Amino acid sequence: MTNNLFEIARQFGGWIDGENLDEVRFNDDDFERFVNFIAASERKSEREACISIAKQWDADHPNSNYGACIARRISARGQA
């Protein structure tokens, strides 16, 4: 994830994982606001990075498909 994207994530309430400095964590509401912002972005690299974050959400929460739903929304927005 680029430093710029880390800064954007922080603006939306994200924090860097203490063990894995390449991961950003969010609570549910902040995560939703962050991906909506990125989905509206014209920058393909930021959308792709956010899709990766969304997919990681499901990996971190095995009983969730929330990240997959968000990833689909971001992808669809980028194709519009």
Number of C-alpha atoms within 10 A of each C-alpha: 16 11 9 10 16 17 12 16 24 17 12 18 16 19 17 15 12 10 7 8 10 12 15 21 19 19 10 11 10 17 23 16 14 20 24 16 16 24 24 12 15 11 11 13 14 19 22 18 15 27 23 15 22 23 19 16 22 16 13 11 11 8 8 12 15 15 24 17 14 22 22 14 15 23 17 11 16 17 6 5
